[in-house]
Amino acid sequence: MGTTPTITALEARRLLDRADRVSRSAHNATRWPYITFILALGVATSMGTFAMALTTDSAFGLAYFGTLFVMFALMIFFMVSIQGRSAFARSRRWTGYIASWFVSYAAAISVVIWAHGSVLLAGIASGLVLIVAFVCAAHEARS
């Protein structure tokens, strides 16, 4: 039978500090795909809805399909990049981020539908989408 090695208090403290650093590093590495996704989704949908609100005919169609393409590309990239990681994919915080973005995006889409061509309303609604995305990403970066 082997003997268990004795660890001094100083060695134990160093091991605990190292474990804490590794834990924080792993947590930060897991968060960055989420932060990147939230920011990219906010920027893409903000610019897309702004473009849709100010264009007509084929330019509107290009803005619409471009926004859809970027959103689906972001979702696919996000799902591939977090495969195997379930850091907070089903948490209240993640649900809150997506719900906040969705509400602001729905407001921006309603401006596209009912106030088409209004630069002021389009700017406010698209800016709101962007601000919500940045606030969510900043909150995730600090947590």
WOWO-V71512 format. One record per helix or strand of 3 or more residues. SS is the DSSP state (~ for helix, > for strand). FROM is the first residue (numbers start at 0). TO is the last residue. If there is no record, write none. Layout:
BEGIN
{{SS & FROM & TO} {SS & FROM & TO}}
END
This chain:
BEGIN
{{~ & 8 & 53} {~ & 56 & 80} {~ & 91 & 113} {~ & 118 & 141}}
END
